[in-house]
Amino acid sequence: MIHHLFALLAATYLLAPLLFCLLVSVADSNTLDLSFSTGYLSLRWYREFFADPRWLAGLWNSLQIASITVPLALVSGTTAAVAFERWRFRGRALVGAAILTPLFVPPVVLGIQSLAFHQRIGLWGTPLSIAIAHSLWATPLVFTVMRASLASIDPLLEAAACGLGASPLRAFVLVTAPQMLPGFVTAIFFAFVISLNEFIMALFLATPRTQTLPTLIWPQVRYNVTPVVAAASGVTILITVGVLLVASRLMDLRKMLTS
Amino acid sequence: MAAASPTFRQLGPGRVDPRPWLLLSPCLATLGLFFVVPLAWLVRLSLYERATGPGGFYLADTLTVEHYGRVLTDPYFNRLAFATARLGLIVTVAAMALAYPLAAYLWRAGPGLKGATLLAVLLPKFTNLLVAMYGLLVLLANAGPINLVLLASGLIREPLPMFANLFAVVVGETLIIAPYPILIIATALHGVDSQLVDAARGMGAGPLRAFFEVPFKLTLPSVLLAALVSLIWALGAFTAPVVLGNPELYPAAVEVYTQTFEDVNWPLGATLAVVNSLFVLVLVLAAYLLQRRIERGLGR
């Protein structure tokens, strides 16, 4: 009994702040001192969000940067995963550790080193600059997901296709690649969501032209707390849930196609 | 993934197959250009003198170790190092105290409860962590719901100070970091055969003893890894201290930001980042050696 209680308390601790933030975003109250005395629900903070060109620009930048991060991470992460799951080579363990290293570097360090370097080579202030920084984290995630996906695929099927006369490339494209689809969808989801929500590197790299939604939320949370922030946060949660739904749909679609 | 598996295309001895390296090249090229080179540039940047006038971020053609001297000797930075280490240790302990029991719960729970618990662990990670910090900000405020309930129940007369202090920072940062150790330990426990526990019970061990002797000892290397990952992230804490703390609690990561943007002293910010990274590197090496000793101690 006591272990269920512990799990419930832990889950409450992890989820309550999120739920509370959503609650604030739909409450018709001017302040954060929520007594819920009015008890009314309203979408006024969402209306205010969508009426403000600054928030909309941030939303657009965030989506744009996430859309650049996904292909960057997908190409380098997937090709590296194929190399790891299909070949043995010297230095394999070392290369594997090197690919994962950025995940264990504090974002502040990645932020300042990217800022200094991107400023030096003239990349600073572009959406690509932030997308490249985000792909430092997205690539090792894609790599890990795609390795797990490839490891679960029976390589003998590909060998059988080769035995039946297909070229190795053709066998890979026709036999193995379709089976990698669920892995791909998961990897795209991870890369997109990590870019959408990351904000410390973005804080270092963003210029007034490339503010992302989280970097716009940041000063609001620090200094000037109004419930519009909760609505802005609500928008990022909605996008994440939306992407998650599309991703799970695509995986069902693939199940329908193969069954 | 045995060496004899037909997946691995093998060539004769002495020849290097270029194909895996060709496939690795996009990844290694981006990693080199946008991670290794910037890291080297960060070290070089920390050795410049700070810019004196507007327009520049550092003074070109200079070479100095004055920033390192300042970081190591200035009492202000010593206090900063102390605050960083203290917060890192407290958050690591808190995260592990939450992570191990919850991972053990995930291990033994049925599929439904397991899925729900896993969702609770992952959902905060799939959303912006500022969302969670904002939620905590509201929850812990003097006029927040926790204090309102406690006041209304008559348990307290004045609102509990749960905001802008170390308590709030630890609550917030633990929330950010805990999912990592939870997932690492849960993965390790997942590989432990639960029949081993039954066997230990059958041989007369009590439930706690059976858990300690089998799954706990088997997952000890992963526990160490989980603690290390937590510590690395906790030493880089940035968000929770700023949103939920006060300037006296700000750790090194916040100072990096302040030096870079408010004082526009990029070389000093770079120095702090380099020192932080070196410290993490030492920790990783120490943990690696410790892990090897534990594994040898377990006879593996």
Contacts between the chains, C-beta under 8 A, distances in Angstrom:
chain1	res1	chain2	res2	distance
A	3	B	101	7.5
A	3	B	105	5.6
A	3	B	108	7.9
A	4	B	113	7.9
A	6	B	101	5.9
A	6	B	102	7.5
A	6	B	105	6.9
A	7	B	102	6.5
A	7	B	105	4.8
A	7	B	109	7.5
A	7	B	113	7.4
A	7	B	117	5.7
A	10	B	98	6.0
A	10	B	101	7.9
A	10	B	102	5.1
A	10	B	117	7.9
A	10	B	120	7.5
A	11	B	116	7.5
A	11	B	117	6.2
A	11	B	120	3.8
A	13	B	98	7.8
A	13	B	175	6.9
A	14	B	120	5.0
A	14	B	121	6.3
A	14	B	123	7.5
A	14	B	124	5.6
A	14	B	175	6.6
A	14	B	178	7.4
A	14	B	179	7.9
A	15	B	120	5.3
A	15	B	123	6.5
A	15	B	124	7.2
A	16	B	135	6.9
A	16	B	139	6.6
A	17	B	124	7.8
A	17	B	131	7.4
A	17	B	132	4.4
A	17	B	133	7.4
A	17	B	134	7.5
A	17	B	135	2.9
A	17	B	136	4.7
A	17	B	139	6.3
A	17	B	175	6.9
A	18	B	123	6.6
A	18	B	124	6.1
A	18	B	127	6.3
A	18	B	131	6.0
A	18	B	132	5.8
A	18	B	135	5.8
A	19	B	135	7.4
A	20	B	135	4.3
A	20	B	138	5.9
A	20	B	139	5.6
A	20	B	145	7.8
A	21	B	131	5.1
A	21	B	132	7.4
A	21	B	134	5.3
A	21	B	135	3.9
A	21	B	138	7.4
A	24	B	134	8.0
A	24	B	135	7.8
A	24	B	138	6.0
A	32	B	137	7.8
A	32	B	138	5.4
A	32	B	141	6.8
A	33	B	141	7.3
A	33	B	143	4.0
A	33	B	144	8.0
A	34	B	138	6.9
A	34	B	144	7.7
A	34	B	145	6.9
A	35	B	143	7.8
A	35	B	148	7.2
A	72	B	30	7.4
A	75	B	26	5.6
A	76	B	26	4.3
A	76	B	27	3.9
A	76	B	30	5.3
A	76	B	31	7.9
A	77	B	27	6.8
A	79	B	23	4.5
A	79	B	24	7.0
A	79	B	25	7.9
A	79	B	26	5.5
A	79	B	27	6.5
A	80	B	23	6.8
A	80	B	24	5.3
A	80	B	26	7.6
A	80	B	27	3.9
A	80	B	28	7.8
A	82	B	23	5.5
A	83	B	19	7.8
A	83	B	20	4.0
A	83	B	21	7.6
A	83	B	23	3.9
A	83	B	24	4.8
A	84	B	20	7.9
A	85	B	7	7.2
A	86	B	7	5.8
A	86	B	8	7.1
A	86	B	9	7.3
A	86	B	20	7.5
A	87	B	8	6.1
A	87	B	9	6.5
A	87	B	17	6.5
A	87	B	19	6.8
A	87	B	20	3.9
A	88	B	3	6.8
A	88	B	8	4.9
A	88	B	10	7.4
A	89	B	16	7.6
A	89	B	17	6.8
A	89	B	20	4.9
A	89	B	21	7.1
A	90	B	16	7.6
A	95	B	24	6.6
A	95	B	28	7.3
A	98	B	28	7.9
A	98	B	31	6.7
A	99	B	27	6.2
A	99	B	31	6.7
A	101	B	35	7.5
A	102	B	31	7.6
A	102	B	35	5.7
A	104	B	229	6.9
A	104	B	232	5.7
A	104	B	280	7.7
A	104	B	284	7.7
A	105	B	277	7.0
A	105	B	280	7.8
A	106	B	232	7.1
A	106	B	233	7.0
A	106	B	235	7.0
A	106	B	236	2.6
A	106	B	238	7.8
A	106	B	253	6.3
A	106	B	276	6.7
A	106	B	277	8.0
A	106	B	280	7.5
A	107	B	236	6.8
A	107	B	238	7.1
A	108	B	236	5.8
A	108	B	238	5.5
A	108	B	253	4.1
A	108	B	256	5.1
A	108	B	257	6.7
A	108	B	273	6.7
A	108	B	276	7.8
A	109	B	42	7.8
A	109	B	236	7.1
A	109	B	256	7.8
A	109	B	273	4.6
A	109	B	276	6.4
A	109	B	277	5.5
A	110	B	35	8.0
A	112	B	42	6.7
A	112	B	256	5.8
A	112	B	260	5.9
A	112	B	266	7.9
A	112	B	269	5.6
A	112	B	270	6.3
A	112	B	273	5.0
A	113	B	38	4.1
A	113	B	39	5.6
A	113	B	41	6.9
A	113	B	42	4.1
A	113	B	270	7.9
A	113	B	273	6.9
A	114	B	34	7.3
A	114	B	38	5.8
A	115	B	260	7.1
A	116	B	38	6.8
A	116	B	41	5.7
A	116	B	42	5.9
A	116	B	45	5.1
A	116	B	57	7.9
A	116	B	266	6.5
A	116	B	270	6.6
A	117	B	34	7.5
A	117	B	37	6.6
A	117	B	38	3.6
A	117	B	41	5.0
A	117	B	42	7.8
A	119	B	57	7.0
A	120	B	41	6.6
A	132	B	30	7.7
A	132	B	34	5.3
A	133	B	34	7.7
A	135	B	30	7.0
A	135	B	34	7.9
A	136	B	34	6.6
A	136	B	35	5.9
A	139	B	27	6.5
A	139	B	30	7.1
A	139	B	31	7.6
A	143	B	27	7.3
A	151	B	1	7.7
A	155	B	5	7.4
A	155	B	6	6.4
A	155	B	7	4.1
A	156	B	6	6.9
A	159	B	6	5.8
A	193	B	126	5.5
A	196	B	128	7.6
A	197	B	126	7.5
A	197	B	127	6.3
A	197	B	128	4.2
A	197	B	129	7.1
A	199	B	128	6.8
A	199	B	129	7.7
A	199	B	130	6.4
A	199	B	239	8.0
A	200	B	238	5.7
A	200	B	239	7.2
A	203	B	257	7.3
A	204	B	257	7.5
A	204	B	260	7.0
A	213	B	128	7.8
A	214	B	128	5.3
A	214	B	130	5.9
A	217	B	128	7.2
A	217	B	130	5.1
A	217	B	134	7.8
A	218	B	130	6.4
A	221	B	130	5.8
A	221	B	133	6.5
A	221	B	134	5.4
A	221	B	137	7.0
A	221	B	243	5.6
A	222	B	242	6.4
A	222	B	243	6.8
A	225	B	134	7.8
A	225	B	137	7.2
A	229	B	134	6.0
A	230	B	134	6.6
A	233	B	127	7.7
A	233	B	128	6.2
A	233	B	130	6.7
A	233	B	131	4.0
A	233	B	134	6.1
A	236	B	127	6.5
A	236	B	128	4.9
A	236	B	131	6.9
A	237	B	127	5.2
A	237	B	128	7.8
A	237	B	131	6.6
A	240	B	126	5.3
A	240	B	127	5.8
A	244	B	126	7.3
